Structures are given as structure tokens and as C-alpha cells.
Amino acid sequence: MIDPRYHPLWLRLMTLVSLARSFLVGRATLVRKTKLNRSQFYNQTWRAAAGQLGAQVEEHCAGVLEITRGNQRTLVRVNYTPLDDPVTLFMAGNKPFVLRRLRQCGLQTPQFLEFSFCSVAGAIGFLKKTEAPCVVKPAHGTGAGQGITTGIRTRSQLVRAIATAARFGNDLLIEEQIPGDNFRLLYLDGVLLDAVKRQPPTVIGDGTSSIRTLVRRENTRRGLCWQAAQVVIHVDRELKQTLAKQALSLRSIPGRGQRVVLKTVVNDNAADDNEPALNSLCDDLIEVGAQAAHVLGVRLAGVDIITTDPGRPLVETDGVVLEVNTTPGLYHHKRGDHCPVAASLLEAMLQHKHQSLSTSGGRGFRRAAQAGEASGSAVTSTSRNRVCNEGGIHFPLVATTF
């Protein structure tokens, strides 16, 4: 007999309820305000980068910027660039394909299962046999943490998570939740431009206010200017579940100075929650991230790695490559009001340089000099066989094909 909680009609009803709630949230004034702040950040960032490179900027419809320098020309819109072609973006946006591809190439990823909204038996079985908590997310077509629920241990939690993820399509993914910190490594043509440790969103108690009130105040602060954050903290299933794991709820009143973690998913964090991490990464971690971008054929990639210690190889910490983001946000990489990586990205767009790979003997390595050409800067080698370029680090990559 089919458990009525997993019947497609019941799940569809729950999904419609979730859609209605997200629609109302999307109409909120603060949400619209932070979206405007996001556009202002990118407008300022690309204009500053253009000024640095001696280029001119003309704004077209819907925030599209045309940037020219002599006979060189490119178009950008917020974090969308022409660096990768649409087919590559489409394939890299398919999470099950990406995880399978990475595993085929010997990279560590979470254990996962792809399943359909209309057939959840596989997901139930995966949850039963996985000792760690699980994560449910849409299988493709989303980013920025949309539709993700973490910390799933029970069937009832699984049902709610499926309803949340199914807002974005019938194809879903369940995977084991890996303990550790979230590190975003930003690569351009195999060169590591920057790395940040992304902390989850939090609020700090004052001894008198409920968590709901603290969240409301934090969202008000975020709406004031783009320097604070690009998103509001959404009060959703993920937030409530994260609080419950700490024996808290939205009505709880944390003590003065008590820091409360609101979510495991880091996408709703603020600017202050992103810590520079370039100098804390070991060579192995940098190489793994570069390989992840390379096997997918991605030029610009934000590689998310989960590990308990970035100074040690993933095989020693049981860490994983979580995702490869093909239109990575640059906000995580800003320093104050400045985004240092933007000029390198814009230079590559203006030059339209494409990398070539040696395939002699079935295995080839890109030479260090190519990394310098890609970014338009000089390259120097170090004793640890890596190339530094204005803070960027390049590793030789094995040539592979799809």
C-alpha cells in the first residue's frame, strides 16, 4: 500500500502551497530592494573594472552593459558573461551529470541519487541507508540555494523537502550531507583568482528579542545598501529545520551575544560572512578545484568544496567537490567596496582568449605561460609548481574530453 504522504497528488498540493508562499515572499519590498542593490553592485563593479582597463561603458536595456576598448567589445549583465557558451552552461547546470562526471574523473563528491517527483521510492531507500543527514535539491536549472533543504533524517522531513524542491521541476536530487565548511574557489581558464570561506547566515541575540525579530532587523539592514548583502534571509523550511536542530524556534529569545546559525545553506549570508581564504588552501585542494572546472570544459567557474580543513587534501578530510557554478556571483569576492577579480574577468572577455590543450599520449598539460596570456598579466613560477598572477594560482591540468 502506498503511503499517502508520498502520493504524487499530495506532493503536488504541497508544492503548490510552497509556490504560493514563495510568490508572496518575492513580492515583498525588502526582496525587491535587495535585488536592486544587487544590480547596483554589479553596475559599479563592471564600471570600475572598465575604468581600470581604460575601457568605456554604455548601458543598454535591463542592465546590460556594453564595454568597449578600441576595437574590442563585450557585453555583461550582473554576473552573466560571454566567457562560456550556452551548451556548456546548460550541461554544467545539470547537477547529476556534473556529479557523475566528476566521479568518473576521480574527484570526490557526495553520494547521491537522482529521482523523480512522481516516484520517490528511491529517495526513501537512499534516506534509509544513509547514516548522515541528507540534502534534497532540484536536479537542474537553479542556483543560489534555490529549493534546497538540508539536515533531512525523517520521512516527514523528506516529504517537505521534496515539495520545496519540486517548485523548480520534477527532476530532483538527494545526496548525503557532508560535514565541514563551504569554500568557494573562483577560477578563470585554470587560474585560481580568489577563494573565500562562506559562513552560514546568523543573527546575534540581545537578550530580549526573538529570533523572528532579529531576522526582521537583519533584513532591514540588508535592504539599506548593497555593501551589506545581496539577499534577504528567507524564513523557509531550511531555516526552521536548522533552528530545530539547535532546540530553537522563531519564537526563541537568544541570550545577549549568543550567535544563532539560521541555515546550513550559505547562500543567504551577508558580506561579513565571507572570509578571504586564498592563503589557507593546500596545493591539493587548489588542483582539485581546477580539475573540476576543467573536466566540465568551463572557463569561468566557482567551485564549491566542503572540507573540515582546507590545508589538507580532501582524501584526508573526507571532503568533497559539491558543485561547479558556471555563472558564479562576484559578491563573495569583494573587498570593501572593490571587487579585485572583476578586472581580470573583463580583460579575458575583451581579449576573447581561448585555451588550447595538448593531447599527446592521451595526457597533456597546459604550460604555465598560457595562464599569463589568459589573464593578460605576467606569470612567475614558484617552488611548489604553481603560477601566481595577481593573487591567482594555476595548476597544470590533464586534458580530457566529454
C-alpha positions as CSV (number, residue, x, y, z in Angstrom):
1,M,0.0,0.0,0.0
2,I,1.3,3.4,-1.0
3,D,1.9,5.8,1.9
4,P,-0.5,8.7,1.1
5,R,2.3,11.2,2.1
6,Y,4.2,10.1,-1.0
7,H,1.3,10.1,-3.4
8,P,2.1,12.5,-6.4
9,L,-1.2,14.4,-5.9
10,W,-0.4,15.1,-2.2
11,L,3.1,16.1,-3.1
12,R,1.8,18.3,-5.9
13,L,-0.5,20.1,-3.4
14,M,2.3,20.7,-1.0
15,T,4.4,22.1,-3.9
16,L,1.6,24.5,-4.9
17,V,1.4,25.7,-1.3
18,S,5.2,26.2,-1.3
19,L,5.0,28.1,-4.6
20,A,2.3,30.4,-3.2
21,R,4.4,31.2,-0.2
22,S,7.5,31.9,-2.4
23,F,5.4,34.2,-4.7
24,L,4.3,36.3,-1.7
25,V,7.9,36.5,-0.4
26,G,9.1,37.5,-3.9
27,R,6.7,40.5,-3.8
28,A,8.0,41.8,-0.5
29,T,9.5,45.3,-0.6
30,L,12.8,44.1,1.0
31,V,13.3,41.4,-1.6
32,R,12.8,43.9,-4.4
33,K,15.2,46.3,-2.6
34,T,18.0,43.7,-2.3
35,K,17.6,42.8,-6.0
36,L,18.1,46.5,-6.8
37,N,21.1,46.5,-4.5
38,R,22.5,43.5,-6.4
39,S,22.2,45.3,-9.7
40,Q,23.9,48.4,-8.3
41,F,26.8,46.3,-7.1
42,Y,27.4,44.8,-10.5
43,N,26.9,48.1,-12.3
44,Q,29.5,49.7,-10.1
45,T,31.9,46.7,-10.3
46,W,31.9,46.4,-14.1
47,R,32.3,50.2,-14.4
48,A,35.2,50.2,-12.0
49,A,36.9,47.4,-13.9
50,A,36.4,49.1,-17.2
51,G,37.9,52.3,-15.8
52,Q,40.9,50.2,-14.6
53,L,41.4,48.8,-18.1
54,G,40.8,52.0,-20.0
55,A,37.5,50.9,-21.4
56,Q,34.2,52.7,-22.0
57,V,30.8,51.6,-20.7
58,E,27.4,52.2,-22.3
59,E,24.3,50.9,-20.5
60,H,21.5,49.3,-22.6
61,C,18.2,47.7,-21.8
62,A,17.6,45.8,-18.5
63,G,21.0,46.4,-17.0
64,V,23.0,45.2,-20.0
65,L,26.4,46.9,-20.2
66,E,28.3,47.2,-23.4
67,I,32.0,47.6,-22.7
68,T,34.5,48.7,-25.4
69,R,38.2,49.3,-25.7
70,G,39.4,50.3,-29.1
71,N,38.1,47.6,-31.4
72,Q,37.4,45.2,-28.5
73,R,33.8,44.8,-27.3
74,T,31.9,42.7,-24.8
75,L,28.5,42.6,-23.1
76,V,27.8,41.8,-19.5
77,R,24.7,41.8,-17.3
78,V,25.1,41.4,-13.5
79,N,27.1,38.1,-13.2
80,Y,26.3,36.9,-16.7
81,T,29.3,37.0,-19.1
82,P,30.1,35.6,-22.6
83,L,33.0,33.6,-21.3
84,D,31.2,30.2,-21.6
85,D,28.9,29.1,-24.4
86,P,25.2,28.2,-23.8
87,V,25.7,24.5,-24.3
88,T,28.4,24.3,-21.7
89,L,26.3,26.3,-19.3
90,F,23.3,24.0,-19.9
91,M,25.3,20.9,-19.3
92,A,27.1,22.3,-16.2
93,G,23.7,23.3,-14.8
94,N,22.7,19.6,-14.6
95,K,23.7,18.6,-11.1
96,P,23.5,14.8,-11.6
97,F,25.6,15.0,-14.8
98,V,28.2,17.1,-13.1
99,L,28.5,14.8,-10.1
100,R,28.8,11.7,-12.3
101,R,31.3,13.5,-14.5
102,L,33.5,14.5,-11.5
103,R,33.3,11.0,-10.0
104,Q,34.3,9.4,-13.4
105,C,37.4,11.6,-13.3
106,G,38.4,10.5,-9.8
107,L,37.2,13.5,-7.8
108,Q,35.4,13.1,-4.5
109,T,31.7,14.1,-4.5
110,P,28.8,13.3,-2.1
111,Q,26.9,10.1,-2.6
112,F,23.7,11.0,-4.5
113,L,20.6,9.7,-6.2
114,E,18.6,11.3,-8.9
115,F,14.8,10.7,-8.7
116,S,11.5,12.0,-10.0
117,F,8.9,13.9,-8.2
118,C,6.4,11.2,-9.3
119,S,8.5,8.3,-8.0
120,V,10.1,8.9,-4.6
121,A,10.7,5.2,-3.6
122,G,14.4,5.6,-4.5
123,A,14.8,8.7,-2.3
124,I,13.2,6.9,0.6
125,G,15.6,4.0,0.2
126,F,18.6,6.4,0.0
127,L,17.5,8.1,3.2
128,K,17.2,4.8,5.0
129,K,20.6,3.5,4.1
130,T,22.5,6.8,4.6
131,E,23.8,7.3,8.1
132,A,24.4,11.0,7.6
133,P,21.6,13.6,7.2
134,C,20.6,14.2,3.6
135,V,20.1,17.1,1.3
136,V,17.3,17.5,-1.3
137,K,17.6,19.9,-4.2
138,P,16.4,20.5,-7.7
139,A,18.4,18.4,-10.2
140,H,19.0,21.3,-12.7
141,G,18.1,24.8,-13.7
142,T,18.6,26.5,-10.3
143,G,21.3,28.3,-8.4
144,A,21.8,30.5,-5.3
145,G,20.5,27.8,-3.0
146,Q,17.0,27.7,-4.5
147,G,14.9,24.8,-3.4
148,I,17.5,23.2,-1.2
149,T,16.7,21.7,2.2
150,T,19.4,20.2,4.4
151,G,19.5,18.1,7.6
152,I,16.9,15.6,6.4
153,R,16.7,12.5,8.6
154,T,13.0,11.5,8.7
155,R,10.4,10.7,6.1
156,S,8.2,13.7,7.1
157,Q,11.2,16.0,6.5
158,L,11.8,14.3,3.2
159,V,8.2,15.0,2.1
160,R,8.5,18.7,2.9
161,A,11.9,18.9,1.2
162,I,10.6,17.3,-2.0
163,A,7.7,19.8,-2.1
164,T,10.1,22.7,-1.7
165,A,12.5,21.4,-4.4
166,A,9.7,20.5,-6.8
167,R,8.7,24.1,-7.2
168,F,11.6,24.2,-9.8
169,G,10.8,21.0,-11.7
170,N,10.0,17.3,-11.4
171,D,13.7,16.1,-11.5
172,L,15.2,16.1,-8.1
173,L,18.4,15.1,-6.3
174,I,19.0,13.6,-2.9
175,E,22.6,13.5,-1.6
176,E,24.4,12.9,1.7
177,Q,25.2,16.0,3.7
178,I,29.0,16.4,4.2
179,P,30.2,18.0,7.4
180,G,32.7,20.8,7.1
181,D,33.0,24.4,5.9
182,N,32.0,25.7,2.5
183,F,34.8,27.2,0.4
184,R,34.2,28.9,-2.9
185,L,37.2,28.8,-5.3
186,L,37.0,31.1,-8.3
187,Y,38.8,30.0,-11.5
188,L,39.3,31.6,-14.9
189,D,40.9,29.3,-17.5
190,G,42.5,27.2,-14.8
191,V,43.8,30.2,-12.8
192,L,42.6,30.5,-9.2
193,L,41.7,34.2,-8.9
194,D,40.3,34.1,-5.3
195,A,38.9,31.8,-2.6
196,V,36.6,32.6,0.3
197,K,35.2,30.7,3.2
198,R,31.4,31.1,3.1
199,Q,29.9,31.1,6.6
200,P,26.2,30.4,7.0
201,P,23.8,33.3,7.9
202,T,23.5,34.1,11.6
203,V,21.9,36.6,14.0
204,I,23.3,37.7,17.3
205,G,20.9,37.8,20.3
206,D,20.4,40.9,22.5
207,G,18.7,39.0,25.4
208,T,15.2,40.5,24.8
209,S,14.3,39.9,21.1
210,S,13.0,36.8,19.5
211,I,14.8,35.2,16.5
212,R,12.0,36.3,14.3
213,T,12.5,39.9,15.3
214,L,16.3,39.6,14.9
215,V,15.9,38.2,11.4
216,R,13.5,41.1,10.6
217,R,16.0,43.7,11.8
218,E,18.9,42.0,9.9
219,N,16.8,42.0,6.7
220,T,16.1,45.7,7.2
221,R,19.8,46.4,7.5
222,R,20.5,44.4,4.3
223,G,18.0,46.5,2.4
224,L,19.7,49.7,3.1
225,C,22.7,49.3,0.7
226,W,24.4,46.7,-1.5
227,Q,27.5,46.7,0.8
228,A,25.6,44.8,3.5
229,A,24.2,41.9,1.4
230,Q,22.6,40.9,-1.8
231,V,19.8,38.8,-0.5
232,V,17.4,38.8,2.5
233,I,17.2,35.9,4.9
234,H,14.2,33.8,3.8
235,V,12.2,32.3,6.6
236,D,11.7,28.9,5.0
237,R,11.8,25.2,5.8
238,E,15.6,25.2,5.8
239,L,15.7,27.9,8.4
240,K,13.1,26.3,10.7
241,Q,14.8,23.0,10.4
242,T,18.2,24.4,11.2
243,L,16.8,26.2,14.3
244,A,15.1,23.0,15.4
245,K,18.4,21.1,15.3
246,Q,19.6,23.7,17.9
247,A,16.4,23.2,20.0
248,L,15.3,26.7,18.9
249,S,12.4,28.2,17.0
250,L,11.5,31.6,15.6
251,R,9.9,32.5,19.0
252,S,13.1,31.7,20.9
253,I,14.9,34.6,22.6
254,P,18.7,34.0,22.4
255,G,20.9,35.5,25.2
256,R,22.9,38.7,24.7
257,G,25.8,38.0,22.4
258,Q,24.6,34.5,21.5
259,R,25.2,33.7,17.8
260,V,22.5,31.7,16.2
261,V,23.1,29.8,13.0
262,L,20.0,30.3,10.8
263,K,20.7,27.9,7.9
264,T,23.2,25.3,6.7
265,V,22.8,26.5,3.1
266,V,25.2,29.5,2.9
267,N,23.5,31.4,0.0
268,D,21.5,33.8,2.3
269,N,24.7,35.0,4.1
270,A,25.8,38.6,4.3
271,A,29.0,40.3,3.1
272,D,30.6,40.0,6.5
273,D,30.1,36.2,6.4
274,N,32.6,35.7,3.6
275,E,36.2,35.4,4.7
276,P,39.2,35.5,2.4
277,A,40.7,32.0,2.3
278,L,43.3,32.1,-0.6
279,N,46.3,31.7,1.8
280,S,44.7,28.8,3.7
281,L,44.3,26.4,0.8
282,C,46.7,23.5,0.3
283,D,48.0,22.7,-3.2
284,D,45.9,19.6,-3.5
285,L,42.7,21.5,-2.9
286,I,43.6,24.1,-5.5
287,E,44.4,21.4,-8.0
288,V,41.1,19.5,-7.3
289,G,39.1,22.7,-7.9
290,A,40.9,23.4,-11.1
291,Q,40.3,19.8,-12.4
292,A,36.6,20.1,-11.5
293,A,36.3,23.2,-13.8
294,H,38.5,21.6,-16.5
295,V,36.6,18.3,-16.9
296,L,33.4,20.2,-17.5
297,G,35.1,22.5,-20.1
298,V,34.2,25.6,-18.1
299,R,36.3,28.8,-18.4
300,L,34.8,30.7,-15.5
301,A,33.9,28.5,-12.6
302,G,33.0,29.0,-8.9
303,V,33.9,25.6,-7.4
304,D,32.3,24.8,-4.1
305,I,34.3,22.5,-1.8
306,I,33.3,21.2,1.6
307,T,36.1,20.3,3.9
308,T,36.9,20.4,7.6
309,D,40.5,21.6,6.9
310,P,41.4,23.4,3.7
311,G,45.1,22.9,4.5
312,R,44.8,19.1,3.9
313,P,43.9,17.0,0.9
314,L,40.3,16.0,0.5
315,V,41.2,12.4,0.8
316,E,42.4,13.0,4.3
317,T,39.4,15.0,5.5
318,D,36.6,13.1,3.6
319,G,35.8,16.4,1.9
320,V,34.0,16.7,-1.5
321,V,33.6,18.9,-4.5
322,L,30.0,19.9,-4.0
323,E,29.2,22.0,-7.1
324,V,30.7,23.8,-10.1
325,N,28.9,27.1,-10.7
326,T,29.2,28.5,-14.2
327,T,27.8,32.0,-13.6
328,P,29.4,32.5,-10.2
329,G,28.5,35.5,-8.2
330,L,31.3,38.0,-7.7
331,Y,29.8,39.5,-4.5
332,H,31.6,36.9,-2.3
333,H,34.9,38.1,-3.7
334,K,34.5,41.8,-2.9
335,R,36.9,43.6,-0.5
336,G,35.1,46.6,0.9
337,D,33.6,48.5,-2.0
338,H,36.0,46.9,-4.5
339,C,35.9,43.6,-6.4
340,P,39.5,42.9,-7.4
341,V,38.7,39.9,-9.6
342,A,36.4,41.8,-12.0
343,A,39.3,43.4,-14.0
344,S,40.8,40.0,-14.8
345,L,37.4,38.7,-15.9
346,L,36.8,41.8,-18.1
347,E,40.2,41.6,-19.6
348,A,39.5,38.0,-20.7
349,M,36.2,39.0,-22.2
350,L,37.7,41.8,-24.2
351,Q,40.5,39.7,-25.5
352,H,38.4,36.6,-26.2
353,K,41.4,34.4,-25.5
354,H,40.6,30.6,-25.6
355,Q,42.9,28.0,-24.1
356,S,44.2,25.1,-26.1
357,L,45.2,21.7,-24.5
358,S,47.9,19.3,-25.5
359,T,46.7,15.8,-26.0
360,S,49.9,14.0,-26.9
361,G,50.0,10.5,-25.5
362,G,46.4,10.9,-24.2
363,R,47.5,13.1,-21.4
364,G,48.5,16.7,-21.8
365,F,49.4,19.7,-19.6
366,R,48.9,23.3,-20.3
367,R,52.0,25.3,-19.9
368,A,52.3,28.0,-17.3
369,A,52.8,30.7,-19.8
370,Q,49.3,30.2,-21.1
371,A,47.8,31.2,-17.8
372,G,49.5,34.6,-18.1
373,E,48.2,35.1,-21.6
374,A,44.7,34.3,-20.5
375,S,44.7,36.9,-17.8
376,G,46.8,39.5,-19.6
377,S,49.4,39.6,-16.9
378,A,52.9,38.4,-16.3
379,V,53.4,34.9,-14.8
380,T,56.1,33.8,-12.4
381,S,56.7,30.2,-11.2
382,T,57.1,29.2,-7.6
383,S,59.0,26.3,-5.9
384,R,55.7,24.5,-5.4
385,N,54.9,24.2,-9.2
386,R,52.2,26.8,-9.2
387,V,51.8,30.0,-11.0
388,C,50.9,33.2,-9.2
389,N,49.2,36.0,-11.1
390,E,47.9,39.0,-9.1
391,G,46.9,36.5,-6.4
392,G,45.8,33.8,-8.8
393,I,47.2,30.3,-8.7
394,H,47.4,28.0,-11.7
395,F,48.0,24.2,-11.8
396,P,48.7,22.1,-14.9
397,L,45.6,20.3,-15.9
398,V,45.1,16.9,-17.5
399,A,43.4,17.2,-20.9
400,T,40.1,15.3,-21.0
401,T,37.1,15.2,-23.3
402,F,33.3,14.8,-22.7
